[in-house]
Amino acid sequence: MNALSRPGGSVDCHPPLGHERLAYQLAEAGVSVAFGLPGVHNLPLWTSFAEAGIEIVGVRHEQAAGYAADGYARATGKLGVALVTTGPGAANAVCATGEAFTVGSPVLIIATDIATTVRREGVFRGALHECRDQAAMYAPVAKATFVCGSADNITAVTRRAIAVATEAPAGPVYLGLPIDLLDAPAPTPLASLERTNFATPQEQRGVVEVLSQADRVVVWIGGGAVAADCGVHVAEVAHLLAAPILTTYSARGLVPFDHPLVVTAPPQVPQVEQLWNDADVVLVIGSDLDAMMTRSWLMAQPKHIIAINVDSADAGKNYRADQVLVGDADAVLADLVDALQPKPHLAACISEVRQVNEAAWSAAREECPEAIDLLDALTFEVPPETNLVLDMCVAGYWVGAFARPLVPRKVAYPIGWGTLGFALPASIGTSAAKTGPTVVIVGDGGFMYATGELATLAQQKAAVTIVVVDDHAYGMLKYAQDTRGLPNLGVDLHTPDFVKLAESFHIEAVRVSDFGPEFVAALRAGTESGRPNLICVEAKLLPPPTTSTRAERVGVSTQAVGPVS
Ligand SMILES: Cc1ncc(C[n+]2csc(CCOP(=O)(O)OP(=O)(O)O)c2C)c(N)n1
């Protein structure tokens, strides 16, 4: 069904209106689900979306609509759509847009705005939900903002907004639609854009030469590699180069964790960083080497970096990139596979990777055995297609850094913007993606940001298991005060009875005291149930060595570089 037809099969002959054309463009772009909260301004979209065959999942706060769209986009790689109403509704979704921006999530925030006939540039006239420049609220946190100025443009602007959100490097886009345009006739659109591979044969030959001469290559993969879906070619190139594969948080699972060249501990731990330090060449695929992954750029500038990136500025903005191949990573790597000869030391490299993994994991277990129990449960006791959605909490930091998925897009972690309160609403999106059950890891503080979304999960009958680690505190901050010898001020929390709270939403819940067998049994049952459920774990974990307070180890790196301007 599309916007031009009506339920029941009858065809309406009126020219398509703005809101119908919007829904039709989204459906044509493959959108089948959106997340929204209605207001009198955007209410027509509920009808036109239903007519276009797009389900709208109703959330309890516009911020949750943004996070859910982001969760959906991360789980599927497809466009996540949030619908919010004018003014306060639009303002409420700004935070989620900032989070989506830092990970390059293709999200479209569609907000209504006051009518063009009412607006007077720069003047606050006092219309319902009016603000002077709604798009400007989004400018610093979105990849782009579009405001539709006339009904004639609604189709073209919608198409352009979708293209900009989804084209590499993807990112969240704001689309503002004045309400008078939604009810105005809207004409048909133009053709869409295509992606281009810009790497020249000469540049590729130069890279092959350097890689062929290098003794120790390390492959580093980031979120851009996931966007390019180049896991098979990454594994082939690493195999030919006899190179360990280091992954950023975003790229986990692009090459399965049990591949013998995959380093399963995060890059910032000393055992793994040593591989980076010892490399003649680091082949960086789809990563900007951001602060979080490099201990705030304290990791040394490698001898030679070859970057494959869709954006040359992104490739060299933090570390000097000696050679850059601009283009679609999968296409560039396919050419490299054809041109490279296998290196002789593959067996030695596999054995080195095994040793590094063993050393890093046994150090982690020694530090915090409970965290490794949790990680083992999430790796071996849940279906392999499970989505892990993490919050900014100590347990989330462990899972974000050490998760071992077999496939990409299985770990959604808001570390880019450091967004507390992300996980619970984002799970609405991962569950709507229907790519497997979802496990949320959230602290008692982050949970309270979005308690209302328990109602959404219950109403959607979402296959989401919420693991609340209740330490009755903003635990990470309490740790920071403790390690600095400061009194505990502002960090202790009065928390509700999470089990009773969940049960009041008709969500099954249990309480356990650690990540032992009782937790594992509840986790297994929860992820198999196909329904929302909650496990409250009364536990306190030591933060992992990757958290900023711990990872910026003073004096370890001798050639610390700052960001390259
Ligand atoms: C929007 C936002 N506000 C505040 C913070 C700062 N912050 C980071 S972690 C944290 C504590 C989270 O507490 P909780 O959810 O209970 O998890 P725990 O640290 O106890 O594991 C806070 C307040 C943030 N990252 N984001």
The ligand as an SDF file (V2000), in Angstrom:
LIG
                    3D

 26 27  0  0  0  0  0  0  0  0999 V2000
   23.3550   12.7860   30.1560 C   0  0  0  0  0  0  0  0  0  0  0  0
   24.4570   12.4930   31.1230 C   0  0  0  0  0  0  0  0  0  0  0  0
   24.4250   13.0240   32.3640 N   0  0  0  0  0  0  0  0  0  0  0  0
   25.4010   12.7300   33.2440 C   0  0  0  0  0  0  0  0  0  0  0  0
   26.4430   11.9210   32.8900 C   0  0  0  0  0  0  0  0  0  0  0  0
   27.5590   11.6190   33.8790 C   0  0  0  0  0  0  0  0  0  0  0  0
   27.5430   10.2150   34.3170 N   0  0  0  0  0  0  0  0  0  0  0  0
   28.2850    9.2610   33.7200 C   0  0  0  0  0  0  0  0  0  0  0  0
   28.1610    7.7710   34.4380 S   0  0  0  0  0  0  0  0  0  0  0  0
   27.1060    8.3610   35.5870 C   0  0  0  0  0  0  0  0  0  0  0  0
   26.6080    7.4720   36.6890 C   0  0  0  0  0  0  0  0  0  0  0  0
   25.6290    6.4730   36.2110 C   0  0  0  0  0  0  0  0  0  0  0  0
   25.0690    5.8260   37.3160 O   0  0  0  0  0  0  0  0  0  0  0  0
   24.3530    4.4440   37.1610 P   0  0  0  0  0  0  0  0  0  0  0  0
   23.4390    4.4720   36.0070 O   0  0  0  0  0  0  0  0  0  0  0  0
   23.7350    4.1020   38.4670 O   0  0  0  0  0  0  0  0  0  0  0  0
   25.5290    3.4410   36.8090 O   0  0  0  0  0  0  0  0  0  0  0  0
   26.8140    3.0760   37.7170 P   0  0  0  0  0  0  0  0  0  0  0  0
   27.8210    4.1720   37.4790 O   0  0  0  0  0  0  0  0  0  0  0  0
   26.3650    3.0490   39.1470 O   0  0  0  0  0  0  0  0  0  0  0  0
   27.2930    1.7750   37.2330 O   0  0  0  0  0  0  0  0  0  0  0  0
   26.8500    9.7220   35.3940 C   0  0  0  0  0  0  0  0  0  0  0  0
   25.9360   10.5450   36.2410 C   0  0  0  0  0  0  0  0  0  0  0  0
   26.4440   11.4250   31.5670 C   0  0  0  0  0  0  0  0  0  0  0  0
   27.4290   10.6500   31.1050 N   0  0  0  0  0  0  0  0  0  0  0  0
   25.4360   11.6960   30.7310 N   0  0  0  0  0  0  0  0  0  0  0  0
  1  2  1  0
  2  3  1  0
  2 26  2  0
  3  4  2  0
  4  5  1  0
  5  6  1  0
  5 24  2  0
  6  7  1  0
  7  8  2  0
  7 22  1  0
  8  9  1  0
  9 10  1  0
 10 11  1  0
 10 22  2  0
 11 12  1  0
 12 13  1  0
 13 14  1  0
 14 15  2  0
 14 16  1  0
 14 17  1  0
 17 18  1  0
 18 19  2  0
 18 20  1  0
 18 21  1  0
 22 23  1  0
 24 25  1  0
 24 26  1  0
M  CHG  1   7   1
M  END
$$$$
